[in-house]
Amino acid sequence: MSMWCGAGEEPVAWGELISIGDLIPQEIENVRKALTQILEAMLCLQNLHFQLFFQSAKQDGSSESVSCLHAMHQ
C-alpha cells in the first residue's frame, strides 16, 4: 500500500513499536530519536513525513498507546 503526505507526492512512512514491558517517557523519547535518524538516513524520508506509534504491552494484558505525528526533529 502506498501512502502519501497531503496533496503532494512525497512518500510517508508508518512505524509501530510494541514493547513487552513499560517504557518511561525518556526511553520513548530516546527510541523516537533513534528511529527518526534511521528513517531519515536509510529511507530518505523528510522528518515531517512519518508517524511513529508506540504501544506498551503490560503483563496484565492491558496496553497503553502513544501516537506521535509531528516534526520528528524537535
Biopython code that builds the backbone (N, CA, C, O; Angstrom):
import numpy as np
from Bio.PDB.StructureBuilder import StructureBuilder

atoms = [
    (1, "MET", "N", (0.843, -1.169, 0.000)),
    (1, "MET", "CA", (0.000, 0.000, 0.000)),
    (1, "MET", "C", (0.893, 1.238, 0.000)),
    (1, "MET", "O", (1.813, 1.349, 0.810)),
    (2, "SER", "N", (0.621, 2.140, -0.889)),
    (2, "SER", "CA", (1.360, 3.402, -0.942)),
    (2, "SER", "C", (0.684, 4.439, -0.061)),
    (2, "SER", "O", (-0.544, 4.500, 0.007)),
    (3, "MET", "N", (1.484, 5.253, 0.612)),
    (3, "MET", "CA", (0.958, 6.341, 1.429)),
    (3, "MET", "C", (1.625, 7.620, 0.962)),
    (3, "MET", "O", (2.802, 7.622, 0.602)),
    (4, "TRP", "N", (0.867, 8.709, 0.970)),
    (4, "TRP", "CA", (1.378, 9.995, 0.513)),
    (4, "TRP", "C", (1.070, 11.062, 1.544)),
    (4, "TRP", "O", (0.119, 10.929, 2.315)),
    (5, "CYS", "N", (1.860, 12.109, 1.564)),
    (5, "CYS", "CA", (1.710, 13.199, 2.517)),
    (5, "CYS", "C", (0.885, 14.317, 1.900)),
    (5, "CYS", "O", (1.317, 14.956, 0.940)),
    (6, "GLY", "N", (-0.293, 14.553, 2.445)),
    (6, "GLY", "CA", (-1.141, 15.642, 1.970)),
    (6, "GLY", "C", (-1.480, 15.511, 0.505)),
    (6, "GLY", "O", (-1.722, 14.407, 0.017)),
    (7, "ALA", "N", (-1.500, 16.615, -0.196)),
    (7, "ALA", "CA", (-1.849, 16.613, -1.610)),
    (7, "ALA", "C", (-0.628, 16.412, -2.499)),
    (7, "ALA", "O", (-0.763, 16.300, -3.717)),
    (8, "GLY", "N", (0.556, 16.366, -1.907)),
    (8, "GLY", "CA", (1.776, 16.219, -2.697)),
    (8, "GLY", "C", (2.069, 14.774, -3.033)),
    (8, "GLY", "O", (1.261, 13.884, -2.770)),
    (9, "GLU", "N", (3.212, 14.556, -3.607)),
    (9, "GLU", "CA", (3.621, 13.211, -3.976)),
    (9, "GLU", "C", (4.818, 12.739, -3.158)),
    (9, "GLU", "O", (5.544, 11.835, -3.572)),
    (10, "GLU", "N", (5.020, 13.356, -1.995)),
    (10, "GLU", "CA", (6.105, 12.947, -1.118)),
    (10, "GLU", "C", (5.700, 11.668, -0.387)),
    (10, "GLU", "O", (4.601, 11.604, 0.163)),
    (11, "PRO", "N", (6.560, 10.650, -0.367)),
    (11, "PRO", "CA", (6.211, 9.418, 0.343)),
    (11, "PRO", "C", (6.218, 9.634, 1.856)),
    (11, "PRO", "O", (6.919, 10.505, 2.371)),
    (12, "VAL", "N", (5.434, 8.835, 2.544)),
    (12, "VAL", "CA", (5.380, 8.872, 4.002)),
    (12, "VAL", "C", (5.602, 7.456, 4.525)),
    (12, "VAL", "O", (5.549, 6.493, 3.760)),
    (13, "ALA", "N", (5.849, 7.330, 5.818)),
    (13, "ALA", "CA", (6.055, 6.021, 6.430)),
    (13, "ALA", "C", (5.295, 5.944, 7.744)),
    (13, "ALA", "O", (5.090, 6.954, 8.417)),
    (14, "TRP", "N", (4.886, 4.754, 8.093)),
    (14, "TRP", "CA", (4.209, 4.468, 9.353)),
    (14, "TRP", "C", (5.083, 3.481, 10.104)),
    (14, "TRP", "O", (5.530, 2.490, 9.526)),
    (15, "GLY", "N", (5.333, 3.733, 11.369)),
    (15, "GLY", "CA", (6.115, 2.805, 12.180)),
    (15, "GLY", "C", (5.370, 2.466, 13.450)),
    (15, "GLY", "O", (4.737, 3.331, 14.056)),
    (16, "GLU", "N", (5.440, 1.215, 13.854)),
    (16, "GLU", "CA", (4.769, 0.778, 15.075)),
    (16, "GLU", "C", (5.774, 0.025, 15.929)),
    (16, "GLU", "O", (6.447, -0.889, 15.452)),
    (17, "LEU", "N", (5.870, 0.412, 17.189)),
    (17, "LEU", "CA", (6.788, -0.217, 18.127)),
    (17, "LEU", "C", (5.978, -0.733, 19.302)),
    (17, "LEU", "O", (5.303, 0.038, 19.985)),
    (18, "ILE", "N", (6.046, -2.034, 19.538)),
    (18, "ILE", "CA", (5.307, -2.643, 20.643)),
    (18, "ILE", "C", (6.323, -3.274, 21.583)),
    (18, "ILE", "O", (7.147, -4.088, 21.164)),
    (19, "SER", "N", (6.261, -2.900, 22.840)),
    (19, "SER", "CA", (7.194, -3.455, 23.823)),
    (19, "SER", "C", (6.466, -4.466, 24.702)),
    (19, "SER", "O", (5.236, -4.485, 24.757)),
    (20, "ILE", "N", (7.236, -5.302, 25.385)),
    (20, "ILE", "CA", (6.632, -6.261, 26.297)),
    (20, "ILE", "C", (6.714, -5.781, 27.740)),
    (20, "ILE", "O", (6.353, -6.514, 28.661)),
    (21, "GLY", "N", (7.174, -4.586, 27.936)),
    (21, "GLY", "CA", (7.275, -4.007, 29.273)),
    (21, "GLY", "C", (6.956, -2.533, 29.233)),
    (21, "GLY", "O", (6.659, -1.976, 28.176)),
    (22, "ASP", "N", (7.019, -1.910, 30.378)),
    (22, "ASP", "CA", (6.744, -0.477, 30.463)),
    (22, "ASP", "C", (7.962, 0.318, 30.013)),
    (22, "ASP", "O", (9.095, -0.013, 30.361)),
    (23, "LEU", "N", (7.719, 1.358, 29.244)),
    (23, "LEU", "CA", (8.768, 2.303, 28.873)),
    (23, "LEU", "C", (8.450, 3.631, 29.537)),
    (23, "LEU", "O", (7.318, 4.111, 29.476)),
    (24, "ILE", "N", (9.441, 4.216, 30.164)),
    (24, "ILE", "CA", (9.231, 5.536, 30.747)),
    (24, "ILE", "C", (9.310, 6.564, 29.620)),
    (24, "ILE", "O", (9.878, 6.273, 28.567)),
    (25, "PRO", "N", (8.757, 7.747, 29.817)),
    (25, "PRO", "CA", (8.763, 8.757, 28.751)),
    (25, "PRO", "C", (10.148, 9.039, 28.168)),
    (25, "PRO", "O", (10.267, 9.229, 26.957)),
    (26, "GLN", "N", (11.190, 9.070, 28.984)),
    (26, "GLN", "CA", (12.540, 9.328, 28.465)),
    (26, "GLN", "C", (12.996, 8.213, 27.534)),
    (26, "GLN", "O", (13.661, 8.476, 26.532)),
    (27, "GLU", "N", (12.646, 6.968, 27.856)),
    (27, "GLU", "CA", (13.009, 5.850, 26.978)),
    (27, "GLU", "C", (12.280, 5.950, 25.638)),
    (27, "GLU", "O", (12.871, 5.690, 24.590)),
    (28, "ILE", "N", (11.007, 6.324, 25.669)),
    (28, "ILE", "CA", (10.246, 6.510, 24.430)),
    (28, "ILE", "C", (10.885, 7.611, 23.595)),
    (28, "ILE", "O", (11.010, 7.471, 22.379)),
    (29, "GLU", "N", (11.288, 8.699, 24.233)),
    (29, "GLU", "CA", (11.935, 9.807, 23.527)),
    (29, "GLU", "C", (13.245, 9.355, 22.888)),
    (29, "GLU", "O", (13.534, 9.722, 21.749)),
    (30, "ASN", "N", (14.039, 8.564, 23.607)),
    (30, "ASN", "CA", (15.305, 8.068, 23.060)),
    (30, "ASN", "C", (15.073, 7.151, 21.863)),
    (30, "ASN", "O", (15.783, 7.242, 20.861)),
    (31, "VAL", "N", (14.090, 6.277, 21.966)),
    (31, "VAL", "CA", (13.761, 5.378, 20.854)),
    (31, "VAL", "C", (13.258, 6.184, 19.666)),
    (31, "VAL", "O", (13.632, 5.910, 18.525)),
    (32, "ARG", "N", (12.413, 7.177, 19.925)),
    (32, "ARG", "CA", (11.869, 8.017, 18.852)),
    (32, "ARG", "C", (12.993, 8.725, 18.093)),
    (32, "ARG", "O", (12.986, 8.775, 16.863)),
    (33, "LYS", "N", (13.951, 9.268, 18.832)),
    (33, "LYS", "CA", (15.072, 9.966, 18.195)),
    (33, "LYS", "C", (15.910, 9.013, 17.351)),
    (33, "LYS", "O", (16.302, 9.352, 16.234)),
    (34, "ALA", "N", (16.187, 7.823, 17.881)),
    (34, "ALA", "CA", (16.993, 6.848, 17.139)),
    (34, "ALA", "C", (16.272, 6.396, 15.871)),
    (34, "ALA", "O", (16.884, 6.319, 14.805)),
    (35, "LEU", "N", (14.981, 6.099, 15.978)),
    (35, "LEU", "CA", (14.222, 5.683, 14.799)),
    (35, "LEU", "C", (14.106, 6.807, 13.781)),
    (35, "LEU", "O", (14.122, 6.560, 12.575)),
    (36, "THR", "N", (13.992, 8.028, 14.257)),
    (36, "THR", "CA", (13.934, 9.180, 13.352)),
    (36, "THR", "C", (15.203, 9.265, 12.516)),
    (36, "THR", "O", (15.136, 9.474, 11.304)),
    (37, "GLN", "N", (16.349, 9.106, 13.149)),
    (37, "GLN", "CA", (17.619, 9.159, 12.422)),
    (37, "GLN", "C", (17.710, 8.041, 11.389)),
    (37, "GLN", "O", (18.185, 8.261, 10.275)),
    (38, "ILE", "N", (17.260, 6.846, 11.754)),
    (38, "ILE", "CA", (17.293, 5.719, 10.817)),
    (38, "ILE", "C", (16.376, 5.974, 9.632)),
    (38, "ILE", "O", (16.771, 5.767, 8.485)),
    (39, "LEU", "N", (15.150, 6.425, 9.901)),
    (39, "LEU", "CA", (14.202, 6.683, 8.817)),
    (39, "LEU", "C", (14.709, 7.769, 7.879)),
    (39, "LEU", "O", (14.587, 7.650, 6.660)),
    (40, "GLU", "N", (15.271, 8.818, 8.441)),
    (40, "GLU", "CA", (15.791, 9.900, 7.608)),
    (40, "GLU", "C", (16.977, 9.435, 6.764)),
    (40, "GLU", "O", (17.057, 9.753, 5.577)),
    (41, "ALA", "N", (17.892, 8.688, 7.366)),
    (41, "ALA", "CA", (19.122, 8.291, 6.670)),
    (41, "ALA", "C", (18.906, 7.147, 5.681)),
    (41, "ALA", "O", (19.342, 7.231, 4.533)),
    (42, "MET", "N", (18.246, 6.091, 6.115)),
    (42, "MET", "CA", (18.149, 4.897, 5.283)),
    (42, "MET", "C", (16.995, 4.943, 4.287)),
    (42, "MET", "O", (17.096, 4.382, 3.196)),
    (43, "LEU", "N", (15.908, 5.602, 4.651)),
    (43, "LEU", "CA", (14.750, 5.640, 3.761)),
    (43, "LEU", "C", (14.622, 6.960, 3.023)),
    (43, "LEU", "O", (13.737, 7.119, 2.183)),
    (44, "CYS", "N", (15.497, 7.906, 3.329)),
    (44, "CYS", "CA", (15.489, 9.228, 2.687)),
    (44, "CYS", "C", (14.131, 9.916, 2.819)),
    (44, "CYS", "O", (13.649, 10.536, 1.871)),
    (45, "LEU", "N", (13.525, 9.805, 3.986)),
    (45, "LEU", "CA", (12.249, 10.466, 4.245)),
    (45, "LEU", "C", (12.492, 11.774, 4.966)),
    (45, "LEU", "O", (13.356, 11.859, 5.840)),
    (46, "GLN", "N", (11.734, 12.789, 4.603)),
    (46, "GLN", "CA", (11.801, 14.043, 5.339)),
    (46, "GLN", "C", (11.169, 13.819, 6.705)),
    (46, "GLN", "O", (10.261, 13.001, 6.851)),
    (47, "ASN", "N", (11.655, 14.551, 7.705)),
    (47, "ASN", "CA", (11.210, 14.301, 9.074)),
    (47, "ASN", "C", (9.750, 14.633, 9.337)),
    (47, "ASN", "O", (9.228, 14.244, 10.382)),
    (48, "LEU", "N", (9.081, 15.319, 8.459)),
    (48, "LEU", "CA", (7.661, 15.603, 8.655)),
    (48, "LEU", "C", (6.776, 14.547, 8.016)),
    (48, "LEU", "O", (5.551, 14.643, 8.099)),
    (49, "HIS", "N", (7.365, 13.545, 7.380)),
    (49, "HIS", "CA", (6.585, 12.606, 6.596)),
    (49, "HIS", "C", (6.534, 11.200, 7.167)),
    (49, "HIS", "O", (6.408, 10.233, 6.416)),
    (50, "PHE", "N", (6.630, 11.071, 8.472)),
    (50, "PHE", "CA", (6.408, 9.759, 9.051)),
    (50, "PHE", "C", (5.763, 9.861, 10.423)),
    (50, "PHE", "O", (5.882, 10.867, 11.123)),
    (51, "GLN", "N", (5.076, 8.782, 10.783)),
    (51, "GLN", "CA", (4.378, 8.702, 12.053)),
    (51, "GLN", "C", (4.873, 7.474, 12.788)),
    (51, "GLN", "O", (5.008, 6.400, 12.200)),
    (52, "LEU", "N", (5.146, 7.633, 14.077)),
    (52, "LEU", "CA", (5.557, 6.519, 14.910)),
    (52, "LEU", "C", (4.475, 6.258, 15.946)),
    (52, "LEU", "O", (3.987, 7.188, 16.589)),
    (53, "PHE", "N", (4.103, 5.006, 16.108)),
    (53, "PHE", "CA", (3.077, 4.594, 17.060)),
    (53, "PHE", "C", (3.746, 3.694, 18.087)),
    (53, "PHE", "O", (4.356, 2.687, 17.727)),
    (54, "PHE", "N", (3.638, 4.048, 19.357)),
    (54, "PHE", "CA", (4.242, 3.273, 20.431)),
    (54, "PHE", "C", (3.140, 2.614, 21.249)),
    (54, "PHE", "O", (2.145, 3.253, 21.589)),
    (55, "GLN", "N", (3.320, 1.340, 21.562)),
    (55, "GLN", "CA", (2.369, 0.643, 22.419)),
    (55, "GLN", "C", (3.154, -0.145, 23.450)),
    (55, "GLN", "O", (4.074, -0.887, 23.105)),
    (56, "SER", "N", (2.797, 0.012, 24.701)),
    (56, "SER", "CA", (3.450, -0.704, 25.782)),
    (56, "SER", "C", (2.508, -1.797, 26.265)),
    (56, "SER", "O", (1.476, -1.500, 26.868)),
    (57, "ALA", "N", (2.844, -3.044, 26.011)),
    (57, "ALA", "CA", (2.024, -4.175, 26.440)),
    (57, "ALA", "C", (2.422, -4.538, 27.867)),
    (57, "ALA", "O", (3.574, -4.878, 28.134)),
    (58, "LYS", "N", (1.475, -4.462, 28.761)),
    (58, "LYS", "CA", (1.761, -4.736, 30.168)),
    (58, "LYS", "C", (1.531, -6.208, 30.480)),
    (58, "LYS", "O", (0.856, -6.909, 29.726)),
    (59, "GLN", "N", (2.089, -6.674, 31.586)),
    (59, "GLN", "CA", (1.983, -8.079, 31.959)),
    (59, "GLN", "C", (0.546, -8.501, 32.233)),
    (59, "GLN", "O", (0.219, -9.676, 32.064)),
    (60, "ASP", "N", (-0.319, -7.589, 32.649)),
    (60, "ASP", "CA", (-1.701, -7.947, 32.954)),
    (60, "ASP", "C", (-2.583, -7.999, 31.706)),
    (60, "ASP", "O", (-3.792, -8.205, 31.811)),
    (61, "GLY", "N", (-1.990, -7.814, 30.534)),
    (61, "GLY", "CA", (-2.750, -7.891, 29.290)),
    (61, "GLY", "C", (-3.271, -6.559, 28.798)),
    (61, "GLY", "O", (-3.718, -6.462, 27.655)),
    (62, "SER", "N", (-3.227, -5.520, 29.635)),
    (62, "SER", "CA", (-3.675, -4.202, 29.194)),
    (62, "SER", "C", (-2.561, -3.539, 28.393)),
    (62, "SER", "O", (-1.434, -4.033, 28.356)),
    (63, "SER", "N", (-2.879, -2.439, 27.764)),
    (63, "SER", "CA", (-1.848, -1.737, 27.000)),
    (63, "SER", "C", (-2.092, -0.247, 27.038)),
    (63, "SER", "O", (-3.207, 0.209, 27.293)),
    (64, "GLU", "N", (-1.045, 0.506, 26.785)),
    (64, "GLU", "CA", (-1.115, 1.957, 26.649)),
    (64, "GLU", "C", (-0.536, 2.307, 25.296)),
    (64, "GLU", "O", (0.419, 1.666, 24.855)),
    (65, "SER", "N", (-1.085, 3.305, 24.624)),
    (65, "SER", "CA", (-0.579, 3.683, 23.311)),
    (65, "SER", "C", (-0.287, 5.160, 23.252)),
    (65, "SER", "O", (-0.925, 5.972, 23.923)),
    (66, "VAL", "N", (0.682, 5.489, 22.442)),
    (66, "VAL", "CA", (1.025, 6.877, 22.157)),
    (66, "VAL", "C", (1.274, 6.969, 20.662)),
    (66, "VAL", "O", (2.073, 6.209, 20.113)),
    (67, "SER", "N", (0.601, 7.886, 20.010)),
    (67, "SER", "CA", (0.827, 8.094, 18.585)),
    (67, "SER", "C", (1.492, 9.448, 18.411)),
    (67, "SER", "O", (0.979, 10.455, 18.898)),
    (68, "CYS", "N", (2.606, 9.485, 17.736)),
    (68, "CYS", "CA", (3.367, 10.715, 17.545)),
    (68, "CYS", "C", (3.351, 11.094, 16.075)),
    (68, "CYS", "O", (3.944, 10.396, 15.252)),
    (69, "LEU", "N", (2.693, 12.172, 15.736)),
    (69, "LEU", "CA", (2.719, 12.676, 14.365)),
    (69, "LEU", "C", (3.035, 14.153, 14.452)),
    (69, "LEU", "O", (2.149, 14.969, 14.708)),
    (70, "HIS", "N", (4.274, 14.496, 14.244)),
    (70, "HIS", "CA", (4.700, 15.884, 14.365)),
    (70, "HIS", "C", (6.088, 16.014, 13.784)),
    (70, "HIS", "O", (6.641, 15.051, 13.254)),
    (71, "ALA", "N", (6.638, 17.171, 13.880)),
    (71, "ALA", "CA", (8.010, 17.382, 13.410)),
    (71, "ALA", "C", (8.928, 16.534, 14.277)),
    (71, "ALA", "O", (9.183, 16.869, 15.434)),
    (72, "MET", "N", (9.416, 15.449, 13.724)),
    (72, "MET", "CA", (10.173, 14.477, 14.497)),
    (72, "MET", "C", (11.547, 14.987, 14.909)),
    (72, "MET", "O", (12.180, 14.394, 15.782)),
    (73, "HIS", "N", (12.025, 16.071, 14.304)),
    (73, "HIS", "CA", (13.359, 16.570, 14.620)),
    (73, "HIS", "C", (13.381, 17.434, 15.863)),
    (73, "HIS", "O", (14.457, 17.861, 16.281)),
    (74, "GLN", "N", (12.246, 17.706, 16.466)),
    (74, "GLN", "CA", (12.204, 18.581, 17.640)),
    (74, "GLN", "C", (12.710, 17.859, 18.859)),
    (74, "GLN", "O", (12.750, 18.436, 19.946)),
]
sb = StructureBuilder()
sb.init_structure("model")
sb.init_model(0)
sb.init_chain("A")
sb.init_seg("    ")
for serial, (resi, resn, name, xyz) in enumerate(atoms, 1):
    if name == "N":
        sb.init_residue(resn, " ", resi, " ")
    sb.init_atom(name, np.array(xyz, "f"), 0.0, 1.0, " ", f" {name:<3s}", serial, name[0])
structure = sb.get_structure()
